[in-house]
């Protein structure tokens, strides 16, 4: 199926030099890869795609509204504040 000439051609396209032993090793490996593709070709095409093998449900809790922090509490740990907001470093000069 895969010839030594194919291996040398692929090596030439990849701009690598290979020895005869390496070429034979690669030929055998290419054969195995091609055999695997032949197995994949036998898979039915009308199989419906699935994202999860097992049925899953949402494991998150309900989004329930809670108490908000006051502005003073939210800014209490901010290193730099200005006019009631957190002041970040300048990004654009």
MARBA-3410 file (N, C-alpha, C, O; in Angstrom, 1 decimal):
93
0.8,-1.2,0.0,0.0,0.0,0.0,0.9,1.3,0.0,0.7,2.1,-0.9 ~ 1.8,1.4,1.0,2.7,2.6,1.0,4.1,2.1,0.6,4.6,1.1,1.1 ~ 4.6,2.7,-0.5,5.9,2.2,-1.0,7.0,3.1,-0.4,6.8,4.1,0.2 ~ 8.2,2.5,-0.5,9.4,3.2,-0.1,9.5,4.6,-0.8,10.0,5.6,-0.2 ~ 9.1,4.6,-2.1,9.2,5.9,-2.8,8.3,6.9,-2.2,8.6,8.1,-2.1
7.1,6.5,-1.7,6.2,7.4,-1.0,6.9,8.0,0.3,6.7,9.2,0.6 ~ 7.6,7.1,1.0,8.2,7.6,2.2,9.3,8.6,1.9,9.4,9.6,2.5 ~ 10.1,8.3,0.8,11.2,9.3,0.4,10.6,10.6,-0.1,11.1,11.7,0.2 ~ 9.5,10.5,-0.8,8.8,11.7,-1.3,8.3,12.5,-0.1,8.4,13.8,-0.1 ~ 7.7,11.9,0.9,7.2,12.6,2.1,8.4,13.2,2.8,8.3,14.4,3.3
9.5,12.5,3.0,10.7,13.1,3.6,11.2,14.3,2.9,11.6,15.3,3.5 ~ 11.2,14.2,1.5,11.6,15.3,0.7,10.7,16.5,0.9,11.2,17.7,1.0 ~ 9.4,16.3,1.0,8.5,17.4,1.2,8.7,18.0,2.6,8.5,19.3,2.8 ~ 9.1,17.2,3.6,9.3,17.7,4.9,10.7,18.2,5.1,11.1,18.7,6.1 ~ 11.5,18.2,4.0,12.9,18.7,4.0,13.8,18.0,5.1,14.5,18.6,5.8
13.6,16.6,5.2,14.4,15.9,6.1,15.1,14.8,5.3,14.6,14.3,4.3 ~ 16.3,14.4,5.8,17.0,13.3,5.2,16.8,12.0,6.1,16.9,12.1,7.3 ~ 16.5,10.9,5.5,16.3,9.7,6.3,17.2,8.6,5.7,17.5,8.6,4.5 ~ 17.6,7.6,6.6,18.4,6.5,6.1,17.4,5.4,5.6,16.2,5.5,5.7 ~ 18.0,4.4,5.0,17.2,3.3,4.5,16.4,2.6,5.7,15.3,2.2,5.5
17.1,2.4,6.8,16.4,1.8,8.0,15.2,2.6,8.4,14.2,2.1,8.8 ~ 15.5,4.0,8.5,14.4,4.9,8.9,13.2,4.8,7.9,12.1,4.8,8.3 ~ 13.6,4.7,6.6,12.6,4.7,5.6,11.7,3.5,5.7,10.5,3.6,5.6 ~ 12.3,2.3,6.0,11.5,1.1,6.2,10.7,1.2,7.4,9.5,0.7,7.4 ~ 11.2,1.8,8.5,10.4,1.9,9.7,9.2,2.8,9.5,8.1,2.5,9.9
9.5,3.9,8.8,8.4,4.9,8.5,7.3,4.2,7.6,6.1,4.5,7.7 ~ 7.8,3.4,6.6,6.8,2.7,5.7,5.9,1.8,6.5,4.7,1.8,6.3 ~ 6.5,1.1,7.5,5.6,0.2,8.3,4.6,1.1,9.2,3.5,0.7,9.3 ~ 5.1,2.2,9.7,4.3,3.0,10.5,3.2,3.7,9.7,2.0,3.8,10.1 ~ 3.5,4.1,8.5,2.5,4.7,7.5,1.4,3.6,7.2,0.3,3.9,7.1
1.9,2.4,7.0,0.9,1.3,6.8,-0.1,1.1,7.9,-1.3,1.0,7.7 ~ 0.4,1.2,9.1,-0.5,1.0,10.3,-1.5,2.2,10.3,-2.6,2.0,10.6 ~ -1.0,3.4,10.0,-1.9,4.6,10.0,-2.9,4.4,9.0,-4.1,4.7,9.2 ~ -2.5,4.0,7.8,-3.5,3.8,6.7,-4.5,2.7,7.0,-5.7,2.9,6.7 ~ -4.1,1.7,7.7,-5.0,0.6,8.1,-6.0,1.2,9.1,-7.2,0.8,9.0
-5.6,2.0,9.9,-6.5,2.6,10.9,-7.5,3.5,10.2,-8.7,3.4,10.5 ~ -7.1,4.2,9.2,-8.1,5.1,8.4,-9.1,4.2,7.7,-10.2,4.5,7.5 ~ -8.6,3.0,7.2,-9.5,2.1,6.5,-10.6,1.6,7.5,-11.7,1.4,7.1 ~ -10.2,1.4,8.8,-11.2,1.0,9.8,-12.2,2.1,10.0,-13.4,1.9,10.1 ~ -11.7,3.3,10.1,-12.6,4.5,10.3,-13.5,4.7,9.1,-14.7,5.1,9.3
-13.1,4.3,7.9,-14.0,4.4,6.7,-15.2,3.5,6.8,-16.2,3.7,6.2 ~ -15.1,2.4,7.6,-16.2,1.4,7.8,-17.3,1.9,8.7,-18.3,1.3,8.8 ~ -17.0,3.0,9.5,-18.0,3.5,10.4,-19.2,4.0,9.7,-19.1,4.7,8.7 ~ -20.4,3.7,10.2,-21.7,4.2,9.6,-21.7,5.7,9.7,-21.3,6.4,10.7 ~ -22.2,6.3,8.6,-22.2,7.8,8.5,-23.5,8.4,9.1,-23.6,9.6,9.3
-24.5,7.6,9.3,-25.8,8.1,9.8,-25.9,8.1,11.3,-27.1,8.1,11.8 ~ -24.8,8.0,12.0,-24.8,8.0,13.5,-25.1,9.4,14.0,-24.4,10.3,13.5 ~ -26.0,9.6,14.8,-26.3,10.9,15.4,-25.2,11.3,16.3,-24.9,10.6,17.2 ~ -24.7,12.6,16.1,-23.6,13.0,17.0,-24.1,13.2,18.4,-25.2,13.6,18.7 ~ -23.2,12.9,19.4,-23.6,13.1,20.8,-22.4,14.0,21.4,-21.3,13.8,21.1
-22.9,14.8,22.3,-21.9,15.6,23.0,-21.5,15.0,24.3,-20.3,15.1,24.8 ~ -22.4,14.2,24.9,-22.1,13.5,26.2,-22.6,12.1,26.0,-23.7,11.8,25.5 ~ -21.8,11.1,26.4,-22.2,9.7,26.3,-23.3,9.4,27.3,-24.3,8.7,27.0 ~ -23.2,10.0,28.5,-24.2,9.8,29.5,-25.1,11.0,29.6,-24.7,12.1,29.4 ~ -26.4,10.8,29.9,-27.3,12.0,30.1,-26.9,12.8,31.3,-26.6,12.2,32.4
-26.8,14.1,31.2,-26.4,14.9,32.3,-27.5,15.9,32.6,-28.3,16.3,31.7 ~ -27.5,16.4,33.8,-28.4,17.5,34.2,-27.6,18.6,34.8,-26.5,18.4,35.1 ~ -28.2,19.7,34.9,-27.6,20.9,35.4,-27.4,20.7,36.9,-28.3,20.4,37.6 ~ -26.1,20.7,37.4,-25.8,20.5,38.8,-25.6,21.8,39.5,-25.3,21.7,40.7 ~ -25.9,22.9,38.9,-25.7,24.2,39.6,-27.0,24.5,40.4,-28.1,24.1,40.0
-26.8,25.3,41.4,-28.0,25.7,42.2,-28.7,26.8,41.5,-28.2,27.3,40.5 ~ -29.9,27.1,41.9,-30.7,28.1,41.3,-30.0,29.5,41.6,-29.4,29.6,42.6 ~ -30.1,30.4,40.6,-29.6,31.7,40.8,-30.6,32.5,41.6,-31.6,33.0,41.1 ~ -30.3,32.7,42.9,-31.2,33.4,43.8,-30.5,34.7,44.1,-29.3,34.8,44.5 ~ -31.3,35.7,44.1,-30.8,37.1,44.4,-30.5,37.2,45.9,-31.3,36.7,46.7
-29.4,37.8,46.2,-29.0,37.9,47.6,-28.8,39.4,48.0,-29.0,40.3,47.1 ~ -28.3,39.6,49.2,-28.0,41.0,49.6,-26.7,41.4,48.9,-25.8,40.7,48.8 ~ -26.7,42.7,48.5,-25.5,43.3,47.8,-24.7,44.0,48.9,-25.2,44.4,50.0 ~ -23.4,44.1,48.6,-22.5,44.9,49.5,-22.8,46.3,49.3,-23.2,46.8,48.2 ~ -22.6,47.1,50.3,-22.7,48.5,50.2,-21.4,49.0,49.4,-20.4,48.2,49.3
-21.5,50.2,48.9,-20.3,50.7,48.2,-19.1,50.8,49.1,-18.0,50.5,48.7 ~ -19.3,51.2,50.4,-18.2,51.2,51.3,-17.6,49.8,51.5,-16.3,49.7,51.6 ~ -18.4,48.8,51.7,-17.9,47.5,51.9,-17.2,46.9,50.7,-16.1,46.3,50.8 ~ -17.7,47.2,49.5,-17.1,46.8,48.2,-15.7,47.4,48.0,-14.8,46.8,47.5 ~ -15.6,48.7,48.5,-14.3,49.4,48.3,-13.4,49.3,49.5,-12.2,49.8,49.4
-13.8,48.6,50.5,-13.0,48.5,51.7,-11.6,47.9,51.5,-10.7,48.3,52.2 ~ -11.4,46.9,50.6,-10.1,46.3,50.4,-9.4,46.8,49.2,-8.3,46.3,48.9 ~ -10.0,47.8,48.5,-9.4,48.3,47.3,-8.2,49.1,47.6,-8.2,50.0,48.5 ~ -7.1,48.9,47.0,-5.8,49.6,47.2,-6.0,51.1,46.8,-5.5,52.0,47.5 ~ -6.5,51.3,45.6,-6.6,52.6,45.0,-8.1,52.9,44.7,-8.7,52.1,44.0
-8.7,53.9,45.2,-10.0,54.3,44.9,-10.1,55.8,44.6,-9.3,56.6,45.0 ~ -11.1,56.1,43.8,-11.3,57.5,43.4,-12.8,57.7,43.1,-13.4,57.1,42.3 ~ -13.3,58.7,43.8,-14.7,59.1,43.6,-15.7,57.9,43.7,-16.6,57.9,42.9 ~ -15.5,57.0,44.6,-16.4,55.9,44.8,-16.2,54.7,43.9,-17.0,53.8,43.9 ~ -15.1,54.7,43.1,-14.8,53.6,42.2,-13.4,53.0,42.5,-12.6,53.7,43.1
-13.2,51.8,42.0,-11.8,51.2,42.1,-11.0,51.8,41.0,-11.5,51.8,39.8 ~ -9.9,52.3,41.3,-9.0,52.9,40.2,-7.9,51.9,39.9,-7.2,51.4,40.7 ~ -7.9,51.5,38.6,-6.9,50.6,38.1,-5.7,51.3,37.5,-5.7,52.5,37.3 ~ -4.7,50.5,37.1,-3.5,51.1,36.5,-3.8,51.6,35.1,-4.7,51.1,34.4 ~ -3.1,52.6,34.7,-3.3,53.2,33.3,-2.7,52.1,32.3,-1.6,51.6,32.5
-3.5,51.9,31.3,-3.1,50.9,30.3,-2.5,51.5,29.1,-1.5,51.1,28.5 ~ -3.1,52.6,28.6,-2.7,53.3,27.4,-2.0,54.6,27.8,-2.6,55.4,28.6 ~ -0.9,54.9,27.3,-0.2,56.2,27.6,-0.4,57.1,26.5,0.1,58.3,26.5
END
